[in-house]
């Protein structure tokens, strides 16, 4: 029954009792997340995770821990990220893993680690869980980028420990997890000092690290533990209190039938010969809890949380295990009225810690969709329920097609949840992005939220194409065939450029600029050629660069 073209697919389900590389301990309002990477347990064979270096498997556990802290331990107000290795906090992303991975794997690895660090900052901004990086030793590359995602950084001052971003001088690539952007945008490090810092492999330590703004405090090794505890207590005290009782993020159940994966509310059907996947989301059933107390009682099974956890898992599966699938068709099935009732619960429950966490999680999943290098078409057909929160899927799609058939009526619906509850990476709602050229249009729609039939939806500009029952199937078929015939590289650049109109912020810069440049650098011979710096790292040969600037 279970078949897949990938004999060793990447999976993302983890629980703390299965962590191999992290230790999570809760002590009242303070959690300690300790990086204790097991060298001999990489995600894939062929390299060892020396010096607390990390690969995708290490980061999947970190991602799981960040989610669990928000849902299962809402009473935590400060998270201390420390290292278990003596003298070394983290050596960054494992170089041998990078050097031996495919281009697609490297790019998706960087994208996932970026999203995890943004999730840390999201927890700080919205859940009052402040993060403190306790650097007990050398902190290089991706290790320092992890620290940069935290609210504060404290470095042991032992004459040896330093922070560094050695990717350019040592590897011929860029720091891949937002380090460059966070240096100058978040920590406001002077750009000339940042330039020096990013081009010296040995890094910066002690008082100079404080002077340049690279860390917030240093402490001798004998005072380090006390200094960390003091700063953690101060961060916790400054953060608002929330519920001390969380909900359990129970495992998602899924099954496979050929090339179709089914969860309770989501199905992902792969048509490998057509390079097309269909992601179908079932809307809430009648009887779904509609007030905050009942939602908390339902916990992880509350429809919006479970459905979007399943969507998240489907997106990650597509990214890491199905790289030849170019187009994803988004479908929904269910009752529009029930969807609208759940949307009212999500809107009216704002302020309740659990409802808020669900909203924040839905927003993160939708941002992952925005940042996925696949084409997305939404199909609004009989039985669909693109309303409010689920309508965000259609708004996130590159195009949407709606059937106009009097015998099989369909509708979409705009609700207040489309007005900014699920902001994109650059801070705008998808509705606002859609109407960048029509000031006031999004506000007008939100002022009178309602359902739209095909004629109204087309007139309001809420769908791309409306076709009647005679033309619809051919219209969609031709669009699919045309899309999958185009260059996937060009489409990745096209979609990334078109999806984010408007001003940038630090989050969007990390993906828009870094991802594009790193994607290019990762293919250049100066990095990955036979004499490239990444290829020769650790070998007794010097890289040979093509010194022409482009």
C-alpha positions in Angstrom: 0.0 0.0 0.0 2.8 2.4 0.9 4.8 3.5 -2.2 7.0 6.4 -2.9 9.7 7.2 -5.5 12.0 8.3 -2.7 13.3 5.3 -0.6 14.3 7.6 2.2 11.9 10.5 2.4 12.5 13.3 4.9 9.9 13.3 7.7 9.1 16.1 10.1 7.2 14.5 12.9 9.1 14.7 16.2 8.4 14.6 19.9 10.7 15.6 22.8 11.2 12.0 23.8 12.6 11.2 20.4 15.0 14.2 20.2 18.5 13.1 19.5 20.2 16.5 19.4 18.4 18.8 21.8 17.4 18.6 25.5 14.3 20.5 26.6 13.9 21.3 30.3 11.2 23.5 31.8 11.6 25.2 35.2 8.6 27.5 35.8 8.8 30.5 33.6 12.2 29.6 32.1 12.9 26.8 29.6 16.4 25.6 28.7 16.9 24.3 25.2 20.3 22.7 25.1 22.0 21.8 21.8 23.7 18.5 22.3 24.3 17.2 18.8 25.2 13.6 18.4 28.0 13.3 15.9 27.1 9.9 14.8 23.4 10.6 14.1 23.2 12.7 11.0 20.0 12.8 9.0 21.7 11.0 6.2 24.9 8.9 6.1 28.2 10.3 4.8 29.2 12.9 7.4 29.6 13.4 11.2 28.1 16.3 13.1 31.3 17.4 14.7 31.6 20.4 17.1 27.8 20.7 17.6 27.3 21.4 13.9 23.8 20.9 12.6 22.0 19.4 9.6 18.3 19.3 8.7 17.6 16.6 11.3 18.9 18.8 14.1 16.8 21.8 12.9 13.7 19.7 12.5 13.9 19.0 16.3 14.5 22.7 17.0 11.4 23.6 14.9 9.4 21.1 16.9 10.6 22.4 20.2 9.7 26.0 19.3 6.2 25.0 18.4 5.7 22.9 21.5 7.0 25.7 23.8 4.2 27.9 22.4 1.4 25.4 22.6 2.3 23.1 25.4 4.2 25.5 27.7 2.5 28.9 27.4 3.6 29.8 30.9 7.3 29.9 29.7 8.4 33.5 29.3 12.1 33.0 28.5 13.9 30.3 26.6 17.6 29.9 27.1 19.4 28.3 24.1 22.7 26.8 25.3 25.3 24.3 24.2 26.2 21.0 25.9 29.7 20.8 24.3 32.5 22.2 26.4 34.2 25.2 24.8 32.0 25.0 21.6 28.5 26.3 21.4 27.9 25.5 17.7 30.1 25.3 14.6 27.1 26.1 12.3 25.7 24.1 9.5 27.7 21.0 8.8 30.1 21.7 5.9 30.4 18.1 4.7 26.6 17.8 4.6 26.4 21.0 2.5 29.3 19.9 0.2 27.7 16.5 -0.5 24.1 17.6 -0.8 22.2 18.4 -4.0 21.6 22.0 -4.9 17.9 21.6 -4.2 18.5 20.1 -0.8 20.9 22.9 0.2 18.4 25.5 -0.9 15.5 23.9 0.9 17.6 23.3 4.0 18.4 27.0 4.2 14.8 27.9 3.6 13.6 25.6 6.5 16.3 26.9 8.9 15.4 30.4 8.0 11.7 29.7 8.8 12.6 28.1 12.1 14.6 31.2 13.2 11.8 33.4 12.1 9.5 31.2 14.2 11.7 32.0 17.2 11.3 35.7 16.6 7.6 35.2 16.0 7.4 33.6 19.5 9.2 36.5 21.0 7.0 39.1 19.2 3.6 37.4 19.8 3.8 34.9 22.5 6.0 36.7 25.1 8.6 33.9 25.0 11.9 35.8 24.9 15.0 33.9 23.7 18.4 34.2 25.3 21.4 32.8 23.5 23.9 31.5 26.1 27.1 31.0 24.1 29.3 28.9 26.3 32.1 28.6 23.7 33.0 29.2 20.0 30.0 30.2 18.0 30.5 30.2 14.2 28.4 30.6 11.1 24.9 29.2 11.5 25.5 28.9 15.2 25.8 32.7 15.4 22.9 33.1 13.1 20.8 31.1 15.5 22.0 33.4 18.3 21.1 36.4 16.2 17.5 35.2 16.1 17.4 35.4 19.9 16.5 38.6 21.8 19.8 38.7 23.6 23.2 37.1 23.3 25.6 36.5 26.2 29.1 35.2 25.3 31.6 33.5 27.6 34.7 35.6 28.0 37.6 33.1 28.2 40.1 34.5 25.7 39.2 31.9 23.2 35.4 32.0 22.5 34.3 34.2 19.6 31.4 34.8 17.4 32.0 34.6 13.7 30.4 34.5 10.2 33.2 32.8 8.3 31.2 31.6 5.3 32.7 34.1 2.8 36.4 33.7 3.7 36.3 30.0 4.4 33.6 28.5 2.1 33.0 31.0 -0.7 29.3 31.1 0.1 27.0 33.4 2.2 25.7 33.0 5.7 22.5 31.2 4.8 20.2 31.8 7.7 19.6 35.5 7.8 22.8 36.5 9.5 23.7 39.4 7.2 20.3 40.9 7.4 20.0 40.6 11.2 23.4 42.1 11.7 22.5 45.4 10.2 18.7 45.4 10.4 18.1 43.9 13.8 21.3 44.5 15.8 22.1 47.8 14.0 25.8 46.8 13.6 27.5 49.5 11.6 27.9 48.3 8.0 31.6 48.9 7.8 32.2 46.9 11.0 29.8 44.2 9.7 31.9 44.1 6.5 35.0 43.5 8.5 33.3 41.0 10.8 31.9 38.9 7.8 35.3 38.7 6.1 37.5 37.5 8.9 37.3 33.8 9.6 38.5 34.0 13.2 35.6 36.2 14.4 35.4 38.7 17.2 35.5 38.0 20.9 35.3 39.7 24.3 34.9 43.4 24.7 35.2 44.1 21.0 32.1 41.9 20.4 30.2 44.1 22.8 31.6 47.3 21.3 30.6 46.3 17.8 27.1 45.2 19.0 27.6 41.6 18.2 26.6 40.4 21.7 24.9 42.0 24.6 27.1 40.8 27.5 30.2 38.8 28.2 31.0 36.9 31.4 34.0 35.0 32.6 33.6 31.2 32.6 33.3 31.2 36.4 30.5 33.8 36.3 28.8 32.6 33.1 26.1 30.4 34.6 25.0 33.1 37.1 25.0 35.8 34.4 22.8 33.6 32.1 20.4 33.0 35.0 20.2 36.7 35.8 19.5 37.8 32.3 16.9 35.0 31.8 15.1 36.0 34.9 15.1 39.7 33.7 13.7 38.7 30.3 11.0 36.5 31.9 10.0 39.3 34.3 9.6 41.8 31.4 7.4 39.5 29.4 3.6 39.3 30.0 2.3 36.3 31.9 0.1 33.9 30.0 -1.8 30.7 30.8 0.3 28.2 32.7 -1.6 25.3 31.2 -1.1 24.4 27.6 -2.4 21.8 25.2 -0.6 18.7 23.9 0.5 18.8 20.3 -0.5 15.2 19.6 1.1 13.4 16.6 -0.7 13.7 13.3 -1.9 10.5 11.7 -1.5 9.9 8.0 -1.7 7.0 5.6 -0.5 6.4 2.1 -2.3 4.8 -0.9 0.0 4.8 -3.8 1.0 8.4 -4.5 -1.7 9.9 -2.2 -1.0 10.8 1.4 -4.1 11.4 3.5 -4.4 13.1 6.9 -7.8 13.6 8.6 -8.5 17.0 6.9 -5.9 17.1 4.1 -5.0 14.9 1.1 -2.0 15.3 -1.1 -2.3 13.4 -4.4 0.8 13.3 -6.6 0.5 12.9 -10.4 4.2 12.4 -11.0 3.9 11.9 -14.8 2.2 15.3 -15.1 4.5 16.9 -12.5 1.3 18.1 -10.7 0.0 17.6 -7.1 -3.4 18.3 -5.7 -3.7 19.5 -2.2 -7.3 19.2 -0.9 -8.3 20.6 2.4 -11.6 19.5 4.0 -13.4 22.3 5.9 -14.7 22.0 9.4 -17.5 19.6 10.1 -20.7 20.7 11.9 -20.3 20.6 15.7 -16.7 22.1 15.6 -16.1 24.1 18.8 -16.9 27.7 18.3 -15.8 29.4 21.6 -12.4 29.7 23.1 -13.0 27.4 26.1 -14.3 24.6 23.9 -11.5 25.1 21.4 -8.9 24.8 24.3 -10.7 21.6 25.3 -10.4 20.2 21.8 -6.7 21.1 21.8 -4.7 19.9 18.9 -7.8 18.4 17.3 -9.5 21.8 16.9 -10.1 22.0 13.2 -8.0 25.1 12.3 -5.0 23.9 14.2 -5.1 20.3 13.0 -6.0 21.2 9.4 -3.1 23.7 9.1 -0.6 21.4 10.9 -1.6 18.9 8.2 -1.1 21.5 5.4 2.3 22.3 6.9 3.4 18.7 6.8 2.1 18.4 3.2 4.1 21.5 2.1 7.3 20.3 3.8 6.8 16.9 2.2 6.5 18.5 -1.2 9.6 20.7 -0.7 11.9 18.0 0.5 10.7 14.8 -1.2 9.0 15.8 -4.4 11.3 18.3 -6.1 10.0 17.4 -9.7 6.4 18.5 -8.8 6.1 21.9 -10.4 2.4 22.8 -9.9 0.1 22.4 -6.9 -3.6 22.6 -7.4 -5.4 23.9 -4.2 -8.9 22.5 -3.6 -11.2 22.8 -0.6 -14.3 20.7 0.3 -16.9 21.5 2.8 -19.6 23.8 4.0 -19.2 27.5 3.5 -21.5 28.4 6.4 -19.5 26.2 8.9 -16.2 27.8 7.7 -17.7 31.2 8.4 -18.7 30.1 11.9 -15.1 29.0 12.6 -13.8 32.3 11.2 -16.1 34.2 13.7 -14.7 32.0 16.5 -11.1 32.9 15.4 -11.9 36.6 15.2 -14.0 36.8 18.4 -11.5 34.6 20.3 -8.6 37.1 19.9 -7.0 37.7 23.2 -7.4 34.1 24.4 -3.9 32.6 24.4 -4.8 29.4 22.6 -6.9 31.0 19.9 -4.1 33.5 19.4 -1.5 30.7 19.1 -3.7 29.0 16.5 -4.0 32.2 14.5 -0.2 32.8 14.7 0.4 29.2 13.5 -2.0 29.5 10.6 -0.1 32.7 9.6 3.2 30.8 9.7 1.9 28.0 7.5 0.5 30.4 5.0 3.9 32.2 4.9 5.6 28.8 4.2 3.2 28.4 1.3 4.1 31.9 0.0 7.8 30.9 0.2 7.5 27.5 -1.5 9.1 27.3 -4.9 6.1 25.7 -6.6 3.3 27.2 -8.7 -0.1 27.2 -7.0 -3.5 27.3 -8.7 -6.6 27.5 -6.6 -9.7 25.8 -8.1 -13.1 27.0 -6.9 -15.5 24.3 -7.8 -18.7 22.7 -6.6 -18.4 21.6 -3.0 -15.5 24.0 -2.2 -15.4 26.2 0.8 -12.9 29.0 0.2 -14.1 31.3 3.0 -12.2 33.5 5.3 -9.2 31.5 6.6 -9.4 29.0 3.8 -9.8 31.8 1.2 -6.3 32.8 2.2 -5.2 29.7 0.2 -6.8 31.1 -2.9 -5.3 34.6 -2.2 -1.9 33.0 -1.8 -2.2 31.1 -5.0 -0.5 32.4 -8.2 -3.9 32.1 -10.0 -7.4 31.1 -9.1 -10.1 29.5 -11.4 -13.8 29.6 -10.5 -16.6 27.6 -12.2 -19.8 29.5 -13.1 -22.5 26.9 -13.5 -26.1 27.7 -12.5 -26.8 24.1 -11.8 -23.9 23.7 -9.5 -23.5 27.0 -7.7 -20.2 27.9 -6.0 -19.2 30.9 -3.9 -16.2 32.3 -2.0 -16.4 34.5 1.0 -14.3 37.3 2.5 -14.3 37.7 6.3 -12.5 40.0 8.8 -9.8 37.3 9.0 -8.7 38.3 5.6 -7.9 41.8 6.8 -4.5 41.1 8.4 -4.8 38.2 10.8 -2.4 36.2 8.6 0.2 38.7 7.4 2.7 37.8 4.7 6.4 37.9 5.3 6.6 41.6 4.5 3.7 42.4 6.8 0.8 43.0 4.4 -2.4 41.0 4.2 -2.8 39.0 1.0 -6.0 41.0 0.3 -4.0 44.3 0.5 -1.3 42.8 -1.7 -4.0 41.8 -4.3 -5.3 45.4 -4.5 -2.0 47.3 -4.4 -3.1 49.1 -7.5 -6.6 50.0 -6.2 -6.2 51.9 -3.0 -9.2 51.4 -0.7 -10.5 48.3 -2.5 -9.4 45.9 0.3 -10.9 48.1 2.9 -14.2 48.3 1.0 -14.4 44.5 0.8 -13.6 44.2 4.5 -16.2 46.8 5.5 -18.9 44.5 4.2 -17.6 40.9 4.4 -19.8 38.5 2.5 -20.0 35.6 0.0 -19.4 36.2 -3.7 -20.9 34.2 -6.5 -18.8 33.9 -9.7 -20.1 37.1 -11.3 -19.5 39.1 -8.1 -16.2 37.5 -7.5 -14.9 38.4 -11.0 -16.2 41.9 -10.7 -14.6 42.4 -7.3 -11.3 41.1 -8.7 -11.2 38.2 -6.2 -10.4 35.4 -8.7 -8.3 35.3 -11.8 -10.6 33.5 -14.3 -14.3 32.7 -14.2 -15.4 30.2 -16.8 -18.8 28.5 -17.5 -19.4 24.8 -17.5 -18.7 24.6 -21.2 -15.2 26.2 -21.0 -14.0 25.6 -17.5 -12.4 22.1 -17.9 -10.5 23.1 -21.0 -9.5 26.4 -19.5 -8.0 24.7 -16.5 -6.5 21.9 -18.4 -4.7 24.2 -20.8 -3.5 26.4 -18.0 -2.0 23.4 -16.2 -0.3 22.1 -19.3 1.2 25.4 -20.1 2.4 26.0 -16.6 4.3 22.7 -16.3 5.9 23.2 -19.7 7.8 26.4 -18.5 11.3 26.5 -17.1 11.1 25.8 -13.3 14.0 28.1 -12.6 12.4 31.0 -14.4 9.1 30.3 -12.6 10.7 30.3 -9.2 12.1 33.7 -9.8 8.9 34.9 -11.4 6.6 33.8 -8.6 9.0 35.1 -5.9 9.0 38.5 -7.5 5.3 38.7 -8.1 4.0 37.4 -4.8 5.5 40.2 -2.7 4.6 43.6 -4.0 5.2 46.5 -1.6 7.9 47.5 0.8 10.4 45.0 2.2 11.1 44.3 5.8 13.9 42.3 7.5 11.9 39.0 7.2 11.3 39.4 3.5 14.8 40.6 2.8 16.1 37.3 4.3 14.1 35.4 1.7 14.0 37.8 -1.3 17.7 38.8 -1.2 19.5 36.1 0.6 17.7 33.2 -1.0 18.2 34.6 -4.5 21.9 35.3 -3.9 22.6 32.1 -2.1 20.8 30.2 -4.8 23.2 31.7 -7.3 26.3 31.3 -5.2 25.5 27.7 -4.5 25.8 27.0 -8.3 28.9 29.0 -9.0 32.3 27.2 -9.5 33.9 29.5 -6.9 31.8 27.7 -4.3 31.0 24.2 -5.7 33.3 23.7 -8.6 36.1 21.1 -8.5 38.4 23.8 -7.0 35.6 25.7 -5.2 36.0 26.8 -1.6 33.1 24.7 -0.4 34.3 21.7 -2.2 37.8 21.9 -0.9 37.0 22.9 2.7 39.1 20.8 5.0 41.4 19.6 2.3 45.1 20.7 1.9 44.4 22.5 -1.3 43.6 26.2 -1.9 40.5 27.1 -3.9 40.9 28.6 -7.3 38.5 31.5 -7.9 37.3 33.0 -11.1 37.9 36.6 -10.1 35.5 38.2 -12.7 32.8 40.1 -10.8 29.2 39.7 -12.2 
